[in-house]
Amino acid sequence: MPYGIVINGKEIELHFFKLLKKIIMKKIILMTLFLFFGCKITSDSNYSEKLKKCIMSTYRVKKNEPLKINYYEFMSKIEKMYIDNNILMKNNKNSYKKLYLKIDNLKIDSIYFKQKKIENKYSFVSTSYINIEKHFITCPLEATANSSNEIKNKIKKQIYLFNLLEANGFDNKELLLKYLNTYSEKDTKNIVYRSNLIYLTMLAINEIHRKKIQSP
């Protein structure tokens, strides 16, 4: 006997099954979205944690020993100095874009020496090939193990652009902007990701200063 037969029982039965179908389809869509975004969030989170662990291991002589350098604290100090000296407005993607757009017109003399002062305080050498390789190539690649293809492709693009910057000068405005565009606004809210933008800015300032003292 049809479900819910009263007056116009067939119409009620048809309506019931249409409603049931809509509910089932909604649940399928919601489950699909949950699985997709849930996996993406987990993948992003895992990558971030692996990257941080790899970077921090650079500054620890042995596994359970204290850090030689608190790298993310150091980078936050550098970034704050940029903001305090008005070359960077805020610690977000748009502010870094504005900075890179004017990078070739920056008066960086005082910024360069303030940057060096903070480097010396933390015993950090920004121009060290080992540091550069670790932060921009080795650790990002290591951290992509078991990550999504989206993350792997993004890191490959970042490494490719970084190699171009290394070859063409870290103060190359066009390449700096292309590198920045591999980051989302959400990425730049995370110091683990944003630290590479800070480091890249340090390298750009070093490059501008080097060219200035070498020019006749």
Backbone bond lengths (Angstrom), bond angles and torsions (degrees), N, CA, C in turn:
res aa  C-N    CA-C-N  psi(-1)  N-CA   C-N-CA  omega(-1)  CA-C   N-CA-C  phi
1 M - - - 1.469 - - 1.525 109.32 -
2 P 1.348 121.73 136.15 1.470 124.14 -178.42 1.522 111.22 -60.24
3 Y 1.370 114.63 148.94 1.464 119.36 179.59 1.521 110.26 -67.50
4 G 1.341 116.17 141.23 1.462 122.85 171.48 1.497 114.42 58.86
5 I 1.338 118.39 41.74 1.460 119.15 -178.22 1.520 108.92 -76.73
6 V 1.297 114.15 118.67 1.474 122.85 169.66 1.513 104.37 -135.22
7 I 1.337 117.62 -138.33 1.461 119.79 174.58 1.526 107.49 -71.94
8 N 1.308 117.01 139.62 1.470 123.14 -176.66 1.539 110.79 53.32
9 G 1.302 116.31 49.50 1.472 122.48 -175.40 1.515 113.12 -57.81
10 K 1.315 117.77 -38.82 1.471 120.89 -178.17 1.520 111.22 -64.72
11 E 1.347 115.77 -39.11 1.478 118.91 178.85 1.517 110.55 -66.77
12 I 1.337 116.95 -39.15 1.468 121.28 179.57 1.525 109.78 -65.97
13 E 1.325 116.73 -41.38 1.457 121.35 179.30 1.523 110.31 -63.08
14 L 1.333 117.64 -43.18 1.461 122.37 179.91 1.532 110.30 -63.82
15 H 1.323 115.97 -43.20 1.466 121.50 179.63 1.533 110.28 -62.72
16 F 1.341 115.44 -40.97 1.472 121.02 -179.40 1.530 110.72 -60.68
17 F 1.315 116.68 -46.73 1.458 119.88 -177.77 1.534 112.19 -69.96
18 K 1.331 117.34 -32.66 1.470 121.23 175.18 1.527 110.29 -64.24
19 L 1.346 114.91 -44.11 1.459 120.85 179.24 1.526 110.65 -63.87
20 L 1.326 115.96 -42.85 1.464 121.35 179.17 1.535 110.92 -62.00
21 K 1.335 116.08 -41.52 1.458 121.43 179.28 1.530 110.96 -62.59
22 K 1.347 116.53 -41.05 1.466 121.23 178.91 1.518 111.19 -62.98
23 I 1.350 115.56 -42.82 1.471 120.85 -179.64 1.525 110.49 -63.08
24 I 1.339 115.97 -44.16 1.474 120.87 -179.89 1.526 110.70 -63.94
25 M 1.352 117.11 -43.22 1.463 120.97 179.78 1.532 111.46 -63.63
26 K 1.357 115.53 -39.27 1.462 120.11 178.30 1.518 111.09 -61.41
27 K 1.349 114.57 -43.18 1.469 120.01 -179.32 1.528 110.95 -64.70
28 I 1.340 116.05 -39.80 1.467 120.57 179.06 1.532 110.01 -63.29
29 I 1.334 116.70 -44.38 1.472 121.56 179.94 1.525 110.52 -62.99
30 L 1.355 115.79 -45.31 1.460 120.49 -179.37 1.530 111.45 -63.41
31 M 1.334 116.07 -41.01 1.463 120.55 178.88 1.532 111.13 -64.92
32 T 1.341 116.19 -40.37 1.461 121.38 179.02 1.530 110.38 -63.38
33 L 1.353 115.92 -45.32 1.462 120.41 179.19 1.520 111.12 -64.08
34 F 1.338 115.86 -40.85 1.461 120.52 179.65 1.528 110.68 -62.12
35 L 1.335 115.22 -46.24 1.467 119.37 -179.45 1.518 111.65 -64.05
36 F 1.359 116.48 -41.65 1.469 120.47 -178.59 1.523 111.37 -65.55
37 F 1.356 116.31 -53.66 1.457 119.60 -176.72 1.519 111.96 -73.81
38 G 1.334 115.88 -31.55 1.463 119.91 176.95 1.509 110.68 -63.21
39 C 1.328 116.69 -44.92 1.468 121.33 178.48 1.525 110.77 -65.76
40 K 1.346 116.32 -39.43 1.468 120.75 -178.37 1.530 110.07 -64.98
41 I 1.356 116.67 -45.22 1.461 120.92 179.98 1.527 110.33 -62.22
42 T 1.352 115.53 -44.42 1.467 120.35 179.46 1.522 110.46 -62.39
43 S 1.329 116.50 -42.81 1.461 121.28 -179.77 1.521 110.83 -63.51
44 D 1.345 117.21 -44.67 1.464 122.04 178.50 1.526 110.73 -61.96
45 S 1.337 115.02 -44.04 1.461 120.97 -179.00 1.523 110.96 -64.14
46 N 1.327 116.91 -44.11 1.464 121.29 178.80 1.524 111.33 -62.11
47 Y 1.333 115.71 -41.89 1.468 119.86 179.38 1.523 110.28 -62.70
48 S 1.328 116.04 -45.99 1.463 121.17 -179.54 1.524 111.38 -59.38
49 E 1.329 116.77 -44.46 1.467 121.21 -179.37 1.530 111.37 -66.13
50 K 1.334 116.17 -42.62 1.475 120.43 179.49 1.531 110.75 -64.99
51 L 1.333 115.72 -40.83 1.470 120.19 179.53 1.526 110.19 -63.26
52 K 1.324 115.54 -46.15 1.470 120.42 179.77 1.533 110.93 -60.81
53 K 1.322 116.21 -44.49 1.471 121.25 -179.55 1.531 110.82 -61.53
54 C 1.322 116.13 -43.01 1.468 120.86 179.85 1.521 111.07 -64.48
55 I 1.331 116.61 -45.54 1.473 121.35 -179.94 1.520 110.67 -62.59
56 M 1.327 116.77 -47.22 1.461 120.65 -176.49 1.529 111.71 -66.17
57 S 1.324 116.79 -30.13 1.472 120.10 179.35 1.528 111.27 -64.14
58 T 1.341 115.71 -22.98 1.469 120.86 178.05 1.528 110.57 -62.68
59 Y 1.333 115.95 -30.65 1.464 120.92 -173.17 1.530 112.99 -106.77
60 R 1.321 115.63 22.46 1.463 120.85 176.13 1.523 108.07 -128.29
61 V 1.319 117.46 121.14 1.460 121.05 -176.77 1.522 110.29 -67.04
62 K 1.338 116.23 -48.61 1.456 121.54 176.60 1.518 109.42 -126.70
63 K 1.316 115.75 160.34 1.466 122.30 -169.14 1.530 114.05 -48.54
64 N 1.314 118.42 -51.83 1.467 120.75 -173.44 1.526 113.65 -101.71
65 E 1.314 116.56 12.61 1.459 119.53 179.06 1.528 110.76 -83.88
66 P 1.347 117.26 158.36 1.473 120.38 177.69 1.535 111.14 -62.25
67 L 1.309 115.56 155.52 1.462 120.64 178.42 1.523 111.05 -68.68
68 K 1.325 115.82 139.74 1.462 120.12 173.07 1.535 109.17 -71.64
69 I 1.328 115.50 -39.03 1.470 121.92 179.11 1.530 108.35 -137.33
70 N 1.322 116.38 132.04 1.463 119.26 169.64 1.525 106.08 -84.55
71 Y 1.314 115.75 92.77 1.469 121.98 -169.62 1.524 112.68 -58.95
72 Y 1.320 117.43 -44.58 1.468 120.12 -175.48 1.531 111.55 -73.32
73 E 1.314 115.94 -29.88 1.474 119.55 172.78 1.529 109.08 -66.39
74 F 1.328 115.71 -44.02 1.469 121.43 178.50 1.527 111.14 -58.55
75 M 1.341 116.62 -48.86 1.465 120.39 -179.43 1.532 112.05 -63.94
76 S 1.314 116.61 -35.71 1.477 120.46 177.54 1.528 110.44 -65.11
77 K 1.348 116.82 -35.96 1.469 121.31 178.13 1.535 110.62 -66.44
78 I 1.321 115.89 -42.38 1.474 120.84 178.02 1.527 109.75 -62.02
79 E 1.323 116.17 -47.31 1.467 120.58 -179.03 1.530 111.19 -62.15
80 K 1.322 116.98 -42.07 1.473 120.68 178.77 1.527 110.38 -61.86
81 M 1.333 116.72 -38.76 1.465 120.65 177.29 1.528 110.43 -62.18
82 Y 1.332 117.64 -40.54 1.471 121.03 176.79 1.531 110.78 -60.80
83 I 1.320 115.29 -43.25 1.478 120.35 -178.85 1.533 109.90 -67.69
84 D 1.331 116.48 -44.39 1.475 120.57 -179.77 1.524 112.07 -62.36
85 N 1.345 115.84 -27.49 1.471 120.38 -179.20 1.529 113.04 -100.05
86 N 1.329 115.33 10.96 1.474 123.02 170.77 1.521 115.78 64.78
87 I 1.331 117.71 22.07 1.468 116.70 171.59 1.530 110.14 -92.07
88 L 1.331 115.01 -15.73 1.467 121.86 175.91 1.525 106.48 -132.00
89 M 1.339 116.19 130.40 1.463 119.16 -176.41 1.526 112.50 -81.05
90 K 1.341 115.16 -47.78 1.468 121.33 -179.79 1.523 108.69 -144.01
91 N 1.334 115.94 172.77 1.474 118.54 179.14 1.526 111.11 -95.25
92 N 1.330 115.28 57.08 1.473 119.88 178.01 1.531 110.15 -131.67
93 K 1.317 115.48 173.19 1.462 121.06 -174.47 1.522 112.24 -61.85
94 N 1.322 117.59 -42.73 1.457 121.18 -177.00 1.531 111.47 -63.48
95 S 1.330 116.59 -37.18 1.465 120.68 179.55 1.526 111.09 -68.05
96 Y 1.341 116.14 -38.19 1.466 119.04 176.73 1.527 110.64 -67.91
97 K 1.317 116.35 -33.70 1.469 120.09 176.74 1.529 110.57 -62.50
98 K 1.338 116.15 -45.69 1.468 121.01 179.40 1.531 110.71 -63.02
99 L 1.337 115.50 -38.48 1.465 119.86 178.36 1.529 111.06 -64.05
100 Y 1.330 117.13 -46.52 1.466 120.58 -177.61 1.528 112.26 -69.07
101 L 1.323 116.34 -29.56 1.464 119.64 177.37 1.534 111.96 -65.22
102 K 1.326 116.11 -29.00 1.480 119.62 -178.11 1.529 111.97 -109.42
103 I 1.324 117.25 12.96 1.473 121.59 -172.67 1.526 112.79 -57.25
104 D 1.337 117.49 -35.58 1.472 119.36 -177.53 1.522 112.67 -80.45
105 N 1.332 117.76 -4.82 1.466 121.08 177.88 1.530 112.54 -112.61
106 L 1.317 116.02 9.36 1.467 119.50 -177.74 1.525 111.67 -73.52
107 K 1.329 115.46 140.18 1.471 120.41 170.28 1.523 105.49 -95.71
108 I 1.316 114.78 100.29 1.462 118.49 -166.73 1.532 114.76 -105.54
109 D 1.333 118.31 5.95 1.467 119.27 -175.35 1.525 112.42 -52.54
110 S 1.334 116.43 -56.77 1.466 119.78 -177.69 1.527 110.92 -67.49
111 I 1.347 116.59 -35.37 1.469 120.96 179.91 1.525 109.90 -64.22
112 Y 1.319 116.40 -42.27 1.465 120.99 -179.39 1.527 110.84 -59.75
113 F 1.323 116.94 -45.40 1.463 120.23 -177.03 1.531 111.85 -73.06
114 K 1.308 116.65 -33.51 1.478 119.56 175.01 1.531 110.27 -67.46
115 Q 1.311 114.88 -37.66 1.472 120.98 176.98 1.530 109.91 -62.58
116 K 1.326 116.29 -45.66 1.462 121.39 179.92 1.532 111.11 -63.39
117 K 1.317 116.39 -36.55 1.465 121.03 179.37 1.526 110.98 -61.83
118 I 1.333 115.88 -42.69 1.472 120.29 178.85 1.527 109.73 -69.48
119 E 1.331 117.26 -40.52 1.475 121.08 176.27 1.526 110.60 -56.68
120 N 1.319 115.89 -47.18 1.470 120.14 -178.68 1.527 111.76 -63.61
121 K 1.309 115.53 -38.41 1.473 120.03 179.60 1.526 110.75 -61.36
122 Y 1.339 116.43 -38.11 1.466 121.29 -178.53 1.539 112.87 -96.43
123 S 1.324 115.89 4.11 1.477 121.15 -178.00 1.525 111.37 53.49
124 F 1.312 114.93 44.60 1.462 120.93 179.96 1.526 109.06 -110.19
125 V 1.329 116.29 134.87 1.474 120.79 178.73 1.526 107.97 -112.87
126 S 1.334 116.19 102.32 1.471 120.63 -174.42 1.527 112.44 -66.16
127 T 1.337 116.19 -26.40 1.466 119.32 -177.17 1.534 113.04 -88.88
128 S 1.337 117.42 0.09 1.462 121.14 179.77 1.526 110.59 -63.40
129 Y 1.338 115.94 126.40 1.467 120.00 179.99 1.521 111.16 -60.30
130 I 1.346 116.45 -36.79 1.479 121.08 -179.78 1.520 110.20 -62.93
131 N 1.348 116.55 -45.17 1.470 120.64 178.53 1.522 111.20 -62.29
132 I 1.327 115.69 -47.78 1.467 121.13 -178.20 1.527 110.97 -59.61
133 E 1.329 115.54 -48.68 1.471 121.48 -179.55 1.525 111.40 -59.59
134 K 1.333 115.90 -43.92 1.470 121.55 -177.20 1.530 111.21 -64.86
135 H 1.322 116.53 -46.10 1.471 120.83 -173.62 1.522 113.86 -76.13
136 F 1.325 116.49 -34.99 1.461 119.16 -173.04 1.531 114.50 -102.34
137 I 1.332 117.05 -16.93 1.465 118.44 -176.35 1.528 113.01 -128.73
138 T 1.339 116.82 -62.22 1.470 120.38 -172.03 1.529 113.23 -60.64
139 C 1.334 116.86 -55.88 1.471 120.12 -177.39 1.534 113.20 -65.35
140 P 1.334 119.07 -44.83 1.470 117.85 176.12 1.530 113.16 -56.89
141 L 1.344 116.57 -40.16 1.466 119.79 178.92 1.528 111.85 -67.60
142 E 1.334 116.34 -44.34 1.465 120.30 179.07 1.527 111.07 -60.60
143 A 1.318 116.48 -39.71 1.469 121.32 -175.80 1.529 113.05 -71.31
144 T 1.344 118.06 -16.60 1.469 119.74 -178.39 1.529 112.95 -80.08
145 A 1.335 117.65 -4.72 1.473 119.67 177.63 1.528 109.46 -56.41
146 N 1.324 116.16 127.12 1.482 123.61 -179.07 1.523 113.72 66.81
147 S 1.336 118.07 14.01 1.472 120.95 176.34 1.520 109.75 -85.40
148 S 1.323 115.61 168.99 1.463 120.91 178.47 1.521 110.13 -69.15
149 N 1.329 116.56 159.27 1.470 121.32 177.05 1.518 111.27 -61.14
150 E 1.332 115.80 -32.35 1.465 120.52 179.10 1.531 110.45 -60.91
151 I 1.334 116.21 -45.91 1.469 120.38 178.98 1.520 110.65 -67.09
152 K 1.331 116.58 -44.57 1.474 120.61 -179.74 1.525 111.40 -58.56
153 N 1.337 116.45 -43.43 1.471 120.60 -179.90 1.523 111.43 -66.66
154 K 1.336 115.71 -37.57 1.464 119.60 179.37 1.530 110.80 -65.34
155 I 1.331 116.37 -43.36 1.466 120.45 -179.88 1.531 110.91 -66.41
156 K 1.327 117.19 -39.71 1.471 120.46 176.76 1.526 110.75 -59.79
157 K 1.326 116.22 -41.03 1.465 120.58 179.46 1.527 110.55 -67.01
158 Q 1.342 117.05 -41.00 1.462 120.81 178.59 1.532 110.99 -62.43
159 I 1.328 116.47 -42.67 1.468 120.31 179.99 1.531 110.65 -65.76
160 Y 1.329 115.77 -40.78 1.476 120.66 177.82 1.533 110.17 -60.40
161 L 1.328 116.97 -46.66 1.466 120.85 -179.52 1.519 111.31 -68.28
162 F 1.333 116.69 -36.39 1.463 119.70 177.63 1.525 110.54 -62.93
163 N 1.320 116.85 -42.62 1.472 120.42 178.11 1.528 111.40 -61.32
164 L 1.332 116.13 -36.64 1.475 120.10 176.34 1.526 110.80 -66.49
165 L 1.334 116.37 -40.03 1.468 120.60 177.36 1.528 110.62 -63.20
166 E 1.320 115.67 -42.55 1.462 120.53 179.66 1.531 110.64 -61.42
167 A 1.331 116.00 -36.75 1.470 121.19 -177.81 1.531 112.52 -79.96
168 N 1.344 116.14 -32.94 1.470 120.14 -172.86 1.525 114.34 -106.42
169 G 1.309 117.21 -3.37 1.471 120.93 -179.43 1.514 111.12 108.81
170 F 1.326 116.03 129.58 1.470 120.36 -177.10 1.525 112.89 -69.72
171 D 1.324 117.22 -9.19 1.463 120.61 177.52 1.530 111.99 -96.00
172 N 1.334 117.45 13.48 1.468 121.60 179.60 1.529 109.50 -72.37
173 K 1.331 115.57 108.23 1.467 121.64 -173.49 1.530 112.89 -58.15
174 E 1.312 116.06 -46.90 1.470 121.11 -177.13 1.534 111.48 -60.25
175 L 1.342 116.11 -44.38 1.470 120.17 -178.57 1.525 111.55 -72.32
176 L 1.338 117.00 -35.24 1.468 120.27 176.25 1.526 110.58 -60.66
177 L 1.313 116.12 -42.51 1.474 120.46 -179.90 1.526 111.46 -68.28
178 K 1.321 116.52 -37.90 1.468 119.97 177.46 1.526 110.55 -65.23
179 Y 1.337 115.69 -41.23 1.464 120.03 178.02 1.534 109.78 -63.16
180 L 1.314 116.54 -45.72 1.467 121.56 178.88 1.522 111.16 -57.98
181 N 1.330 117.17 -38.27 1.465 121.27 -176.76 1.529 113.76 -69.11
182 T 1.327 117.58 -7.97 1.472 119.71 174.27 1.535 110.11 -80.36
183 Y 1.329 116.25 -9.59 1.468 121.69 179.24 1.524 110.38 -99.52
184 S 1.322 116.10 140.76 1.466 120.33 172.56 1.533 108.05 -88.65
185 E 1.314 116.11 167.78 1.469 120.21 175.88 1.529 109.82 -59.54
186 K 1.335 115.15 -37.93 1.468 120.37 179.06 1.529 110.90 -64.07
187 D 1.331 117.44 -40.34 1.472 121.52 178.47 1.525 111.22 -56.06
188 T 1.334 115.91 -42.51 1.469 119.43 -173.90 1.529 112.48 -74.44
189 K 1.314 117.51 -7.32 1.469 120.53 174.21 1.526 111.29 -81.87
190 N 1.329 116.01 -12.58 1.458 122.20 -177.62 1.536 108.97 -103.00
191 I 1.327 117.92 116.66 1.468 121.72 -176.87 1.532 111.72 -60.62
192 V 1.329 117.91 -27.34 1.463 120.96 178.88 1.526 109.95 -62.35
193 Y 1.343 116.42 -40.23 1.468 120.64 176.85 1.529 111.01 -81.05
194 R 1.338 115.51 -45.04 1.467 120.68 -172.88 1.522 112.36 -66.16
195 S 1.316 116.99 -23.62 1.471 120.11 -177.79 1.535 111.59 -58.44
196 N 1.336 117.08 -31.07 1.469 118.60 178.16 1.530 111.93 -69.40
197 L 1.330 116.85 -30.27 1.468 120.02 175.78 1.530 109.50 -70.26
198 I 1.333 115.97 -39.21 1.469 120.31 177.51 1.528 109.36 -63.65
199 Y 1.328 115.35 -46.27 1.476 120.41 -179.23 1.530 110.31 -62.81
200 L 1.322 116.17 -41.42 1.465 120.30 179.47 1.527 110.65 -63.43
201 T 1.328 116.54 -37.04 1.464 121.02 177.04 1.529 110.27 -65.59
202 M 1.328 116.63 -39.65 1.468 120.85 175.48 1.531 110.77 -58.54
203 L 1.337 115.50 -45.56 1.466 120.63 -179.23 1.532 111.04 -65.12
204 A 1.339 115.94 -36.82 1.476 120.08 178.14 1.532 110.30 -64.94
205 I 1.320 116.66 -42.36 1.470 121.39 179.35 1.530 110.33 -66.32
206 N 1.330 116.34 -40.28 1.482 120.16 175.34 1.526 110.52 -58.94
207 E 1.336 115.60 -43.08 1.479 121.42 -178.40 1.524 111.12 -64.53
208 I 1.328 117.25 -44.22 1.464 121.74 179.93 1.529 109.84 -62.65
209 H 1.326 115.91 -43.14 1.474 120.40 179.60 1.532 110.60 -64.75
210 R 1.332 116.78 -42.99 1.471 121.29 -179.90 1.522 110.94 -60.21
211 K 1.337 116.32 -45.60 1.472 120.74 -179.97 1.519 111.50 -64.25
212 K 1.323 115.50 -35.54 1.471 119.82 -178.27 1.515 111.22 -66.99
213 I 1.344 116.95 -44.74 1.472 118.88 -177.65 1.528 112.13 -74.88
214 Q 1.344 116.56 -19.12 1.470 119.84 179.52 1.524 112.69 -90.17
215 S 1.327 116.31 -15.85 1.465 119.23 -178.50 1.535 109.56 -73.56
216 P 1.352 117.63 145.08 1.472 121.11 -177.04 1.526 112.07 -66.28
